[in-house]
């Protein structure tokens, strides 16, 4: 990929507007995550309380997954994203009031349900706007730049949140800044054109609600990719336990917690700058298996570390490996999914991947409460490695997928046979 090609996507004003919105929105969300984790552990001292954060955020996603995906396919996606982010803004204001008044811990979980519901609608809408506006050959570069924007926000968000908590001695002002980030998101997305879905030519059937499930079932390579990432994130995530590591194992306080939260994103951003300029992977499936394996190894290293610099390095490399996985999976989804199904498929994909983070947080908190934080993280890393082996054996076609830009939605029902024919074992 030439330098001109790698920068072509970011020169598009639509991509720039989306990147600005995503940066501001994710910064706000990351600040909420850091502030909620620190406040709950300060007030309860309980790993179980931290694990419940993931459960309360994932519950509304499971409930709203089907209507959210259908909404993204039936209404302008920009409008859905803006409305959903307004709900996140209200959730941040609610957390501000709870922190200021020292309200009950139960109210914090109530606000997390509100934030989780808004993200359930925002994710499939935001994630399916660009394919309406870009050419297929621009997807890899655009995904790398959008992921870079996300990772930049994931670096700065935790650092900003940790710094605000450290400077002010509380979480109130952190939530205020998070609320402002959501408003900037809404303003940025208001600059995007409204793309209305085409009118349905046939009468809608009840089965249309579940068309995303049918598509994924008929596309084994995509199913393998999201299964791999889902279980890797579910088992290998250690983010929600970082307050415990920061306070009780590494002894670095809220500022150190901010840097621990930012370290994976620093690794992701560095790697994405490289990926944006690389030629397309000849065998992206093999690369996907390799980087998820690396993610598991980095997770084990973090769990065993008692050194702050070594912990930062392990988290950095977990971000390096994860970023490559995100680009491959996102591009695979965009190349194989017809636009009329993108909202429904993206909603399912978000549950598989995006909110397996939150479910993984619950799993980490529960296992940490039972066995301790170190055993929880190390066991999750080992589980990730076992998942890579299982997926490679269950879906051998994944390792034989050719360059992603050569795939098309019309191949969805014949993809595995075509791979077998072109790339025999």
Wavefront OBJ file of the C-alpha trace (Angstrom):
o trace
v 0.000 0.000 0.000
v 1.483 3.369 -1.019
v 1.622 6.380 1.289
v -1.051 8.088 -0.799
v -3.373 5.076 -0.499
v -2.831 4.775 3.254
v -3.838 8.420 3.772
v -6.698 8.493 1.264
v -9.351 7.552 3.810
v -8.423 10.164 6.409
v -8.517 12.881 3.723
v -12.238 12.177 3.370
v -14.134 14.794 5.441
v -16.717 12.188 6.406
v -14.045 9.926 7.876
v -12.554 12.905 9.715
v -15.928 13.864 11.211
v -16.512 10.302 12.328
v -13.018 10.091 13.786
v -13.585 13.297 15.780
v -16.898 12.015 17.084
v -15.453 8.654 17.962
v -12.470 10.168 19.769
v -14.629 12.427 21.931
v -17.241 9.761 22.641
v -14.707 7.076 23.533
v -12.718 9.469 25.731
v -15.911 10.104 27.670
v -16.716 6.402 27.915
v -13.193 5.537 29.038
v -13.326 8.210 31.714
v -16.590 6.705 32.952
v -14.989 3.255 33.073
v -11.990 4.454 35.073
v -14.076 6.570 37.439
v -16.669 3.849 38.081
v -13.981 1.239 38.739
v -12.063 3.470 41.128
v -15.158 4.715 42.962
v -16.622 1.242 43.446
v -13.372 -0.257 44.719
v -12.769 2.711 47.033
v -16.279 2.425 48.473
v -16.595 -1.377 48.631
v -13.082 -2.881 48.447
v -14.722 -5.777 46.592
v -13.631 -7.557 43.410
v -17.210 -8.819 43.127
v -18.487 -5.228 42.986
v -16.120 -4.569 40.073
v -17.252 -7.718 38.284
v -20.897 -6.633 38.554
v -20.074 -3.601 36.381
v -19.715 -5.868 33.362
v -22.911 -7.747 34.158
v -25.006 -4.588 34.444
v -23.588 -3.207 31.189
v -24.030 -6.380 29.165
v -27.602 -7.158 30.288
v -29.267 -4.337 28.278
v -27.186 -5.245 25.225
v -28.503 -8.794 25.225
v -32.031 -7.444 25.653
v -31.786 -4.789 22.914
v -29.536 -6.642 20.434
v -32.270 -7.604 17.953
v -34.223 -4.301 17.949
v -30.971 -2.294 17.773
v -29.726 -4.200 14.720
v -33.062 -3.889 12.954
v -33.220 -0.173 13.731
v -29.817 0.325 12.078
v -31.136 -1.341 8.909
v -34.457 0.549 8.830
v -33.566 4.113 9.891
v -30.705 6.567 9.206
v -27.747 5.251 11.154
v -26.362 8.706 11.890
v -29.551 9.689 13.702
v -29.595 6.520 15.781
v -25.978 7.076 16.831
v -26.653 10.676 17.862
v -29.736 9.755 19.882
v -27.937 6.902 21.620
v -25.055 9.177 22.574
v -27.499 11.639 24.098
v -28.617 8.827 26.389
v -24.988 8.217 27.389
v -24.759 11.942 28.160
v -27.716 11.586 30.537
v -26.057 8.574 32.166
v -22.869 10.584 32.748
v -24.907 13.372 34.348
v -26.567 10.805 36.604
v -23.171 9.468 37.703
v -22.070 13.046 38.378
v -25.007 13.572 40.727
v -24.383 10.261 42.507
v -20.694 11.065 43.052
v -21.448 14.640 44.194
v -24.147 13.529 46.672
v -22.378 10.262 47.601
v -25.484 8.365 46.568
v -26.038 4.631 47.026
v -23.827 2.234 45.085
v -26.964 0.682 43.602
v -27.647 3.932 41.728
v -24.256 3.610 40.002
v -25.311 0.258 38.581
v -28.601 1.781 37.420
v -26.698 4.396 35.411
v -24.512 1.649 33.932
v -27.647 -0.072 32.653
v -28.616 3.196 30.935
v -25.150 3.545 29.392
v -25.213 -0.092 28.288
v -28.577 0.367 26.573
v -27.324 3.423 24.685
v -24.211 1.587 23.502
v -26.380 -1.318 22.319
v -27.975 1.033 19.770
v -24.914 3.164 19.065
v -22.511 0.345 18.166
v -24.332 -1.226 15.179
v -25.246 2.238 13.865
v -21.739 3.743 14.106
v -20.042 0.597 12.859
v -22.086 0.423 9.646
v -22.022 4.039 8.457
v -18.695 3.979 6.594
v -19.567 1.067 4.249
v -22.383 3.247 2.919
v -19.916 5.994 2.035
v -16.628 4.321 0.985
v -15.408 1.987 -1.742
v -14.508 -1.589 -0.716
v -10.815 -1.059 -1.428
v -10.793 1.774 1.137
v -12.104 -0.372 3.984
v -8.788 -1.642 5.365
v -7.240 1.842 5.446
v -10.401 3.421 6.857
v -10.723 0.746 9.531
v -7.098 1.245 10.524
v -7.616 5.008 10.854
v -10.900 4.637 12.733
v -9.334 2.085 15.037
v -6.427 4.504 15.510
v -8.896 7.192 16.564
v -10.469 4.734 18.980
v -7.102 3.751 20.427
v -5.985 7.381 20.754
v -9.120 8.011 22.784
v -8.513 4.852 24.780
v -5.033 6.143 25.630
v -6.035 9.660 26.570
v -9.368 8.795 28.202
v -8.020 6.646 31.059
v -5.060 8.994 31.573
v -7.380 12.010 31.744
v -9.788 10.187 34.037
v -7.049 9.021 36.387
v -5.471 12.472 36.469
v -8.778 14.192 37.260
v -9.496 11.744 40.089
v -5.987 12.233 41.461
v -6.141 16.049 41.262
v -9.643 16.485 42.667
v -9.706 13.576 45.101
v -13.007 12.294 43.698
v -14.853 11.221 40.567
v -17.399 14.050 40.203
v -15.434 16.182 37.754
v -14.357 13.104 35.801
v -18.012 12.377 35.055
v -18.576 16.005 34.018
v -15.779 15.770 31.446
v -17.216 12.446 30.243
v -20.598 14.099 29.664
v -18.969 16.863 27.600
v -17.321 14.212 25.421
v -20.726 12.813 24.492
v -21.952 16.255 23.431
v -18.939 16.682 21.139
v -19.768 13.302 19.572
v -23.291 14.486 18.759
v -22.010 17.726 17.221
v -19.434 15.886 15.081
v -21.967 13.374 13.755
v -24.401 16.159 12.927
v -21.964 17.056 10.104
v -22.439 13.667 8.431
v -24.943 13.236 5.602
v -28.164 11.399 6.368
v -28.247 8.139 4.403
v -31.713 6.634 4.385
v -32.061 2.899 3.734
v -33.875 1.937 0.531
v -37.566 1.220 0.794
v -38.331 -2.444 1.305
v -39.585 -4.064 -1.905
v -41.200 -6.948 -0.034
v -43.416 -7.125 3.008
v -41.339 -7.515 6.162
v -41.530 -10.922 7.812
v -40.945 -11.885 11.419
v -37.941 -13.936 10.302
v -36.283 -10.726 9.061
v -35.600 -9.850 12.701
v -33.208 -12.786 12.879
v -31.651 -12.493 9.414
v -28.304 -11.528 10.956
v -28.100 -14.873 12.762
v -28.880 -16.726 9.538
v -26.189 -14.835 7.640
v -23.510 -15.563 10.232
v -24.495 -19.237 10.364
v -24.093 -19.459 6.562
v -20.690 -17.723 6.673
v -18.409 -20.085 8.610
v -15.235 -18.051 8.215
v -16.850 -14.986 9.771
v -18.360 -17.159 12.508
v -14.899 -18.552 13.251
v -13.389 -15.049 13.446
v -15.944 -13.634 15.867
v -15.918 -16.820 17.965
v -12.157 -16.537 18.272
v -12.290 -12.914 19.357
v -15.267 -13.391 21.649
v -13.679 -16.082 23.767
v -10.274 -14.377 23.710
v -11.788 -11.187 25.119
v -14.084 -13.074 27.483
v -11.258 -15.106 29.001
v -8.209 -12.913 28.449
v -9.515 -9.508 29.505
v -8.046 -8.094 32.716
v -9.240 -4.498 32.484
v -11.796 -4.536 35.301
v -9.213 -5.962 37.720
v -6.745 -3.157 37.053
v -7.886 -1.148 40.127
v -6.888 -4.148 42.273
v -3.505 -4.485 40.558
v -2.920 -0.711 40.769
v -3.777 -0.429 44.454
v -2.850 -3.757 46.056
v -0.189 -5.375 43.833
v 1.672 -2.602 42.001
v 0.892 0.200 44.513
v 0.667 2.991 41.930
v -2.607 4.783 42.869
v -5.220 6.314 40.530
v -2.638 7.949 38.271
v -0.947 4.576 37.758
v -4.348 3.036 37.102
v -4.871 5.540 34.315
v -1.600 4.513 32.673
v -2.361 0.825 33.076
v -5.704 1.390 31.349
v -3.969 3.381 28.604
v -1.089 0.961 27.918
v -3.024 -1.471 25.660
v -4.266 1.445 23.599
v -0.739 2.822 23.191
v 0.278 -0.552 21.763
v -2.790 -0.635 19.530
v -2.202 2.862 18.188
v 1.448 2.141 17.380
v 0.529 -1.064 15.576
v -2.376 0.494 13.693
v -0.079 3.169 12.272
v 1.937 0.293 10.811
v -1.082 -1.702 9.609
v -2.480 1.342 7.784
v 0.602 1.312 5.549
v 1.084 -2.428 5.075
v 0.067 -4.362 1.999
v -3.028 -6.528 2.522
v -2.274 -9.730 4.406
v -1.968 -12.679 2.018
v -3.389 -15.031 4.662
v -5.327 -12.857 7.146
v -6.841 -15.894 8.870
v -3.422 -17.170 9.880
v -2.469 -13.713 11.087
v -5.662 -13.583 13.158
v -4.872 -16.879 14.867
v -1.287 -15.777 15.570
v -2.168 -12.408 17.097
v -4.865 -13.849 19.378
v -2.309 -16.397 20.549
v 0.063 -13.512 21.287
v -2.709 -11.742 23.194
v -3.046 -14.766 25.471
v 0.701 -14.880 26.139
v 0.779 -11.144 26.974
v -2.144 -11.601 29.369
v -0.315 -14.345 31.232
v 2.757 -12.109 31.498
v 0.709 -9.283 33.014
v -0.946 -11.575 35.527
v 2.426 -12.864 36.784
v 4.115 -9.448 36.907
v 4.742 -7.566 40.156
v 6.684 -4.777 38.394
v 4.876 -1.679 37.137
v 7.153 -1.244 34.049
v 6.821 -4.943 33.120
v 3.055 -4.772 33.584
v 2.922 -1.763 31.255
v 4.964 -3.650 28.645
v 2.692 -6.712 28.785
v -0.426 -4.557 28.454
v 1.238 -2.656 25.588
v 1.752 -5.886 23.635
v -1.756 -7.082 24.400
v -2.900 -3.940 22.574
v -0.490 -4.580 19.681
v -1.967 -8.027 19.077
v -5.560 -6.965 19.659
v -5.388 -4.112 17.141
v -4.486 -6.427 14.267
v -7.337 -8.728 15.254
v -9.816 -5.835 15.229
v -8.811 -4.641 11.744
v -9.020 -8.129 10.219
v -12.369 -8.936 11.811
v -13.917 -5.547 11.007
v -12.834 -5.712 7.374
v -14.031 -9.288 7.061
v -17.454 -8.232 8.328
v -17.685 -5.266 5.946
v -16.540 -7.212 2.899
v -18.871 -10.170 3.383
v -22.049 -8.520 4.672
v -24.640 -7.040 2.252
v -25.600 -3.491 3.272
v -29.213 -4.456 3.890
v -28.022 -6.792 6.677
v -25.162 -4.761 8.102
v -27.069 -3.364 11.082
v -28.343 -6.755 12.193
v -24.997 -8.462 11.682
v -23.148 -5.629 13.435
v -25.462 -5.873 16.436
v -24.719 -9.576 16.808
v -21.032 -8.963 16.244
v -21.072 -6.287 18.932
v -22.559 -8.730 21.420
v -19.965 -11.347 20.438
v -17.027 -8.957 20.646
v -17.789 -5.536 22.102
v -19.757 -6.639 25.124
v -17.827 -9.816 25.701
v -15.544 -7.216 27.309
v -18.223 -6.510 29.895
v -19.119 -10.178 30.321
v -15.397 -10.827 30.618
v -15.248 -8.187 33.345
v -17.906 -10.117 35.262
v -16.003 -13.379 34.737
v -12.768 -11.733 35.902
v -14.402 -10.245 38.996
v -16.096 -13.526 39.909
v -12.953 -15.651 39.481
v -10.839 -13.027 41.267
v -13.246 -13.107 44.204
v -12.905 -16.902 44.334
v -9.258 -17.495 43.447
v -7.546 -14.086 43.581
v -6.708 -11.584 40.816
v -3.454 -13.225 39.700
v -5.039 -16.642 39.195
v -7.965 -15.012 37.380
v -5.752 -13.209 34.840
v -3.262 -16.028 34.280
v -6.056 -18.581 33.907
v -7.754 -16.329 31.370
v -4.578 -16.108 29.298
v -4.209 -19.874 29.278
v -7.862 -20.189 28.272
v -7.257 -17.816 25.342
v -4.450 -20.003 24.008
v -6.686 -23.082 24.242
v -9.428 -21.238 22.323
v -7.003 -20.454 19.468
v -6.143 -24.129 19.170
v -9.822 -25.135 19.249
v -10.877 -22.615 16.572
v -7.987 -23.563 14.291
v -9.081 -27.206 14.480
v -12.840 -26.567 14.205
v -12.644 -24.099 11.261
v -9.516 -24.945 9.214
v -10.845 -22.781 6.345
v -10.064 -19.672 8.408
v -6.325 -20.199 7.924
v -6.802 -20.384 4.139
v -8.718 -17.142 3.554
v -7.077 -15.002 0.862
v -6.645 -11.175 0.872
v -9.695 -9.537 2.411
v -10.217 -6.984 -0.364
v -10.872 -9.807 -2.823
v -13.954 -11.025 -0.930
v -17.473 -9.890 -1.865
v -20.915 -10.229 -0.240
v -22.099 -12.459 -3.097
v -19.698 -15.108 -1.884
v -21.343 -15.474 1.489
v -23.053 -18.832 0.877
v -20.203 -20.327 -1.135
v -17.205 -18.925 0.707
v -15.932 -22.065 2.377
v -16.156 -24.159 -0.789
v -14.342 -21.440 -2.739
v -11.550 -21.286 -0.157
v -11.151 -25.055 -0.251
v -10.918 -24.974 -4.052
v -8.459 -22.069 -4.301
v -6.287 -22.884 -1.309
v -6.273 -26.630 -0.632
v -4.539 -27.833 2.494
l 1 2 3 4 5 6 7 8 9 10 11 12 13 14 15 16 17 18 19 20 21 22 23 24 25 26 27 28 29 30 31 32 33 34 35 36 37 38 39 40 41 42 43 44 45 46 47 48 49 50 51 52 53 54 55 56 57 58 59 60 61 62 63 64 65 66 67 68 69 70 71 72 73 74 75 76 77 78 79 80 81 82 83 84 85 86 87 88 89 90 91 92 93 94 95 96 97 98 99 100 101 102 103 104 105 106 107 108 109 110 111 112 113 114 115 116 117 118 119 120 121 122 123 124 125 126 127 128 129 130 131 132 133 134 135 136 137 138 139 140 141 142 143 144 145 146 147 148 149 150 151 152 153 154 155 156 157 158 159 160 161 162 163 164 165 166 167 168 169 170 171 172 173 174 175 176 177 178 179 180 181 182 183 184 185 186 187 188 189 190 191 192 193 194 195 196 197 198 199 200 201 202 203 204 205 206 207 208 209 210 211 212 213 214 215 216 217 218 219 220 221 222 223 224 225 226 227 228 229 230 231 232 233 234 235 236 237 238 239 240 241 242 243 244 245 246 247 248 249 250 251 252 253 254 255 256 257 258 259 260 261 262 263 264 265 266 267 268 269 270 271 272 273 274 275 276 277 278 279 280 281 282 283 284 285 286 287 288 289 290 291 292 293 294 295 296 297 298 299 300 301 302 303 304 305 306 307 308 309 310 311 312 313 314 315 316 317 318 319 320 321 322 323 324 325 326 327 328 329 330 331 332 333 334 335 336 337 338 339 340 341 342 343 344 345 346 347 348 349 350 351 352 353 354 355 356 357 358 359 360 361 362 363 364 365 366 367 368 369 370 371 372 373 374 375 376 377 378 379 380 381 382 383 384 385 386 387 388 389 390 391 392 393 394 395 396 397 398 399 400 401 402 403 404 405 406 407 408 409 410 411 412 413 414 415 416 417 418 419 420 421 422 423 424 425
